[in-house]
Amino acid sequence: MRVLLLYPRFPDTFWSFKHALKFVRKRASLPPLGLLTVAALLPPEWEKRLVDLNVRPLTEQDLAWADLVCLSAMIVQRPSAEALIACCKAAGKLIVAGGPLFTSEHAQFPDVDHFVLNEAELTLPPFLRDFAAGRAQRVYATTEFADIRRTPAPLWALADLRRYASMSLQYSRGCPFDCEFCDVTVKFGHFPRTKSAAQVIAELDGLYRLGWRGQVFFVDDNLIGNKRALKTELLPALIAWQQRRHGVPFYTEASINLADDPELMALMSRAGFDGVFIGIETPDESGLLECNKHQNQRRDLVADVKRIQRAGLQVQGGFIVGFDSDTPAIFQRQVDFIQRSGIVTAMVGLLNALPDTRLHARMQREGRLLTRSSGDNVDGTTNFLPRMNADTLREGYRRILRQIYSPGPYYQRVRTFLREYRRPRVTVRPNWRQLLAFSHSAVRLGVLGRERFQYWWLLTWTLFHRPRLMPLAVTLAIYGHHFRKCCIALAV
C-alpha cells in the first residue's frame, strides 16, 4: 500500500513568518507534526510519502504513485484543504482525513471517503483493521483520551528538514484551565497527559541524528500544566541532554502563572528554553472575567511579563479585542500594555467563536453567530455579532495594528525587551544562517526599508548595551518586517 500524506498550504498569516523566512532561505516554520506521528502509526510495511504544500507543490507523479491519501489540516488551512480534496477526488484517489479542521467540520466535506477524528492513537487502529477487512466505516471518532506514553516518535525522515526554520515536538496534551474561547480542553481534556522524559529524549536524539541543530518548538498548549512532572522528570532530563549536545534552543507555550515560580523558570532556562508564548488576552479585568481567564486576573501582568523576561524567556503574547465588556477605551489600553511590557511578538486578534467552544455555544444560544471562523487570528474579521458597534471595533483593531507595528513603536518595544532580557543559559553556536540573515536585513531593512533609521539605531544601541544579544536583535528586526507586511497591510 502506497500512502500519500498531504498537508495543505497555510495562508500568509501572522504565524506563517513567510516574509521573515526568506531572509534565511527557509520555506516553512514547522513540519506537520501530526501527520508525521500518524505515519508512525501506519503499518510499517506501507510505503509512505509526505507532501507538505508549504515547502513543495503536489505533482501529478505524486498522485499517480499513491493508492491512498491521508490529509490533515487546521481550520486556517480550510481553503487549501478543499482544493486538495477536489484534486485528489478528480484523480480517483481514496481520501482519509483527520486533524482539527475535520474533527470540527467533517460534515462539510462530502468528498472525503473516511474520517479518522480526535486522537489518532485511538481511532486509527480500528480504521486500519476495518480497512484491511474491506469494511471501513466513514467516521471514526472517540470521546476518550489516549495514553501518549504509548505514542510513537514521528517519522522525521519523511520530511525535508532543510526546508524548515524549526522542528516541533509534543510533551503533553490538555490544559487545566477553561477559557471560554479556547477549544483545547474540549479536544484534549483538563488533565494534562505527558510523555515520559525518555520518549522526549529519544525524539530529540532522532532529530539530532538526522542533522538537526536548530530550534525545537514544544507544541504543548500549556507546557506547565503538570508542573510536578515537568520539574522532576522532563526538565532534568533536558538539562542533562543539553550537556551532551551543544545549544539546541527550545520554545513553547505556557500560562502566565509561570511568573510565580522562579525555580521553574530557572530550570526551563537551564534546559534550553529561551521563549514562551503566553495568552495575555486583555489588560481589562472585566474581559478576563467574561472569558473565564481566571489565571490572568488580579495580577500586575506587566510585572509578570518582565519577571519571565528577566529569567531568560522571551515572552510572545496573544491579545484579543471584541469581548462583550470591551469599550472603545480598550484599543489604547492594549497598545499601552504591549509597549510597556516589551512583548515584541504581539499577536492581536478579533475574538472569534471556534467550533466546540463554550463561546460558540453561547453565540448560538444568543442568535449572534454569523458564519464559520477562518481560523486566522489576525485577518480582521469576527464570526459573530459583537456588542460594540462593528465599525468601531474594526477601526479600533486596525488602529492597534498600525500603532504597534509601525517602525518607531516596534523598534522602541524591541529595546524595551532587550533591556530586561537575560541572556539564555544555553547559547547557540554562531552559524552561516545568522550571517545570511544579517546581510539580507542590512540591505532590505537598513538600506531599502523605510525603517532604515530605526534598524541601524537598534543595532548600534544593542552593540553598546547588550552586544551578546545582537543576533536576537537582528532576528526581531526581521520579524518586524514580516509583521508589517501582514498586519499593517490589513490595517490600512
Residue pairs with C-beta under 8 A, 6 or more apart in sequence:
1 43
1 45
1 46
1 47
1 67
1 68
2 46
2 47
2 49
2 65
2 66
2 67
2 68
3 39
3 42
3 46
3 47
3 48
3 49
3 66
3 67
3 68
3 69
3 70
4 49
4 51
4 62
4 63
4 65
4 66
4 68
4 69
4 70
4 93
5 32
5 35
5 36
5 38
5 39
5 48
5 49
5 50
5 51
5 70
5 72
5 158
6 51
6 53
6 58
6 69
6 70
6 71
6 72
6 84
6 88
7 32
7 35
7 50
7 51
7 52
7 53
7 54
7 71
7 72
7 73
8 53
8 71
8 73
8 77
8 80
8 81
8 83
8 84
9 53
9 54
9 77
9 80
10 16
10 28
10 54
10 76
10 77
10 80
11 76
11 77
11 79
11 80
11 376
12 18
12 19
12 485
12 486
13 76
13 376
13 377
13 378
13 379
13 486
14 347
14 377
14 378
14 483
14 486
14 487
15 29
15 347
15 377
16 28
16 29
16 486
17 29
17 165
17 479
17 482
18 482
18 485
19 481
19 482
19 485
19 486
20 478
20 479
20 481
20 482
21 27
21 28
21 29
21 165
22 440
23 436
23 437
23 440
23 441
23 444
23 478
24 165
24 433
24 436
24 437
25 433
25 436
26 163
26 164
26 165
27 54
27 55
27 56
27 163
27 164
28 52
28 54
28 55
28 163
28 164
28 165
29 164
29 165
29 166
30 164
30 165
30 166
30 167
30 168
30 217
31 52
31 156
31 159
31 161
31 164
31 167
31 168
32 50
32 52
32 72
32 159
33 154
33 168
33 169
33 170
33 219
34 72
34 98
34 99
34 120
35 50
35 70
35 72
36 50
36 154
36 155
36 156
36 158
36 159
37 120
37 151
37 152
37 154
37 170
38 70
38 72
38 98
38 120
38 124
39 48
39 50
39 154
39 155
39 158
40 152
40 153
40 154
40 155
41 120
41 121
41 124
41 125
41 152
42 48
42 70
42 124
42 128
43 128
48 155
48 158
49 62
49 65
49 66
49 158
50 158
50 159
51 58
51 62
52 159
52 163
53 80
53 84
55 160
55 163
55 164
56 160
56 163
58 84
58 87
63 87
63 88
63 91
63 93
64 91
66 93
67 94
68 93
68 94
68 96
69 88
69 93
69 94
69 95
69 96
70 96
70 97
70 98
71 81
71 84
71 85
71 88
71 95
71 96
71 97
71 98
71 99
71 112
72 97
72 98
72 99
72 102
73 80
73 81
73 97
73 99
73 100
73 101
73 102
74 99
74 100
74 101
74 375
75 100
75 101
75 104
75 105
75 354
75 355
75 373
75 374
75 375
76 374
76 375
76 376
77 101
77 375
78 101
78 105
78 374
78 375
81 97
81 101
82 109
85 95
85 97
85 109
85 111
85 112
86 111
88 95
89 95
89 111
94 113
94 114
95 111
95 112
95 113
95 114
96 112
96 113
96 114
96 115
96 116
96 127
97 106
97 109
97 112
97 114
97 115
97 116
98 115
98 116
98 117
98 120
98 123
98 124
100 187
101 375
102 109
102 112
102 115
102 117
103 117
103 118
103 141
103 187
104 183
104 354
104 355
104 356
105 355
105 372
106 112
106 115
106 117
106 139
109 115
113 138
114 127
114 131
114 136
114 137
114 138
114 139
114 140
115 138
115 139
115 140
115 141
116 123
116 124
116 127
116 140
117 123
117 139
117 140
117 141
117 142
118 141
118 142
118 143
118 187
119 142
119 144
119 145
119 146
119 173
119 188
121 146
121 147
121 148
121 150
121 151
122 142
122 144
122 146
123 140
123 141
123 142
124 140
126 140
127 136
127 137
127 140
130 136
130 137
145 173
145 174
145 188
145 189
145 193
146 173
146 193
147 193
148 170
148 172
148 173
148 193
148 194
148 195
149 194
149 195
149 196
149 199
151 195
151 199
153 199
153 202
153 203
153 206
154 203
156 167
156 206
156 207
156 210
156 212
157 210
161 167
161 207
161 210
161 211
161 212
165 214
165 215
166 214
166 215
166 216
166 217
166 251
167 207
167 212
167 214
167 215
167 216
167 217
168 216
168 217
168 218
168 219
169 200
169 203
169 204
169 207
169 216
169 217
169 218
169 219
170 195
170 218
170 219
170 220
171 194
171 195
171 200
171 218
171 220
171 223
171 234
172 192
172 193
172 194
172 195
172 220
172 222
172 223
172 225
172 226
173 188
173 189
173 192
173 193
173 220
173 221
174 184
174 185
174 188
174 189
174 190
174 191
174 192
174 193
174 221
174 225
175 182
175 184
175 185
175 188
175 190
175 192
175 221
175 222
175 225
175 255
176 190
176 191
176 192
176 222
176 225
177 185
177 190
177 222
177 255
177 293
177 294
177 295
178 185
178 190
178 292
178 358
179 279
179 281
179 291
179 292
179 293
180 290
180 291
180 292
180 357
180 358
180 359
180 362
181 291
181 320
181 351
181 352
181 353
181 354
181 357
181 359
182 354
182 357
183 354
183 355
183 356
183 357
184 221
184 222
186 356
186 357
187 356
188 221
192 220
192 222
192 225
192 226
194 226
194 229
194 230
194 233
194 234
196 233
197 233
197 234
197 236
197 237
197 238
198 237
200 234
200 237
200 238
201 237
201 238
201 241
204 216
204 241
204 248
207 216
208 245
208 248
212 248
213 246
213 247
213 248
213 429
213 431
214 248
214 249
215 248
215 249
215 250
215 251
216 248
216 249
216 250
216 251
217 250
217 251
217 252
218 250
218 251
218 252
218 253
219 252
219 253
220 252
220 253
221 253
222 253
222 254
222 255
223 230
223 252
223 253
223 254
223 276
224 230
224 254
224 255
224 257
224 258
224 261
224 264
225 255
227 261
227 264
230 264
231 263
231 264
231 267
234 271
235 264
235 267
235 268
235 270
235 271
236 267
238 250
238 271
238 272
239 267
239 270
239 271
242 248
242 270
242 271
242 272
242 426
246 429
247 272
247 426
247 427
247 428
247 429
248 272
248 426
248 428
249 272
249 273
249 274
249 275
249 424
249 426
249 428
250 271
250 272
250 273
250 274
251 273
251 274
251 275
251 276
251 277
251 314
252 273
252 275
252 276
252 277
253 276
253 277
253 278
254 276
254 277
254 278
255 278
255 279
255 295
256 278
256 279
256 280
256 295
256 296
256 299
256 301
256 304
257 295
258 264
258 265
258 276
258 278
258 308
258 313
259 265
259 303
259 304
259 305
259 307
259 308
262 307
262 311
265 307
265 308
265 311
265 312
265 313
266 311
268 276
268 311
268 313
269 311
269 312
269 313
269 422
269 424
269 425
269 426
270 425
270 426
271 426
272 424
272 425
272 426
273 312
273 313
273 424
274 312
274 313
274 314
274 424
274 426
275 313
275 314
275 315
275 316
276 308
276 313
276 314
276 315
276 316
277 315
277 316
277 317
277 318
278 305
278 308
278 315
278 316
278 317
278 318
279 293
279 296
279 317
279 318
280 296
280 301
280 305
280 317
280 318
280 319
280 337
280 341
280 343
281 287
281 288
281 291
281 293
281 296
281 318
281 319
281 320
282 288
282 319
282 320
282 321
282 323
282 326
282 330
282 334
283 301
283 333
283 334
283 337
284 323
284 325
284 326
284 330
284 333
285 297
285 298
286 323
286 325
287 320
287 323
287 325
287 326
287 330
288 294
288 296
288 297
289 297
289 325
290 323
290 324
290 325
291 320
291 323
291 359
292 358
301 337
301 341
302 337
302 340
302 341
305 315
305 317
305 341
305 342
305 343
306 341
306 342
306 420
308 315
309 315
309 342
309 417
309 420
309 421
309 422
310 420
310 421
310 422
311 422
312 421
312 422
312 423
312 424
312 425
314 344
314 345
314 417
314 421
314 472
315 341
315 343
316 343
316 344
316 345
316 346
316 347
317 338
317 341
317 343
317 345
317 346
317 347
318 347
318 349
318 377
319 334
319 338
319 346
319 347
319 348
319 349
320 348
320 349
320 350
320 351
321 330
321 331
321 334
321 348
321 349
321 350
321 351
321 393
321 396
321 397
321 400
322 350
322 351
322 382
322 386
322 388
322 393
322 397
323 330
323 351
324 386
324 387
325 387
326 387
326 388
326 393
327 388
328 388
328 392
328 396
330 396
331 396
331 397
331 399
331 400
334 348
334 400
335 399
335 400
335 403
335 404
335 409
338 346
338 348
338 404
338 413
339 404
339 409
339 412
339 413
339 416
340 416
341 416
342 413
342 416
342 417
342 419
342 420
343 413
343 417
344 410
344 413
344 414
344 417
344 476
344 479
344 480
345 479
345 483
346 404
347 377
347 378
348 378
348 397
348 400
348 401
348 404
349 377
349 378
350 380
350 381
350 382
350 393
350 394
350 397
351 359
351 382
351 386
352 373
352 374
352 381
352 382
352 383
352 384
353 359
353 360
353 362
353 363
353 369
353 373
353 383
353 384
354 360
354 373
354 375
355 372
355 373
360 369
363 369
363 384
368 384
368 385
369 383
369 384
370 383
370 384
370 385
371 383
372 383
373 383
374 381
374 383
378 401
378 486
378 487
378 490
379 490
380 394
380 397
380 398
380 490
380 491
382 393
386 393
398 490
398 491
398 492
399 491
401 487
401 488
401 490
401 491
402 488
402 491
402 492
403 409
404 410
404 413
405 480
405 483
405 484
405 487
405 488
405 491
406 484
406 488
407 450
407 451
407 454
407 480
407 484
408 454
410 451
410 454
410 480
410 483
410 484
411 451
411 454
411 455
411 457
411 458
411 477
411 480
414 458
414 473
414 476
414 477
414 480
415 458
415 461
417 476
418 462
418 465
418 466
418 469
418 472
418 473
419 465
419 466
421 466
421 469
421 472
423 468
423 469
428 471
430 471
434 471
434 474
437 474
437 475
437 478
438 471
438 474
441 455
441 474
441 477
441 478
441 481
444 481
445 451
445 452
445 455
445 477
445 478
445 481
446 452
446 455
446 456
449 455
449 481
451 480
451 481
455 477
458 473
458 477
459 470
459 473
459 474
459 477
462 469
462 470
462 473
463 470
466 473
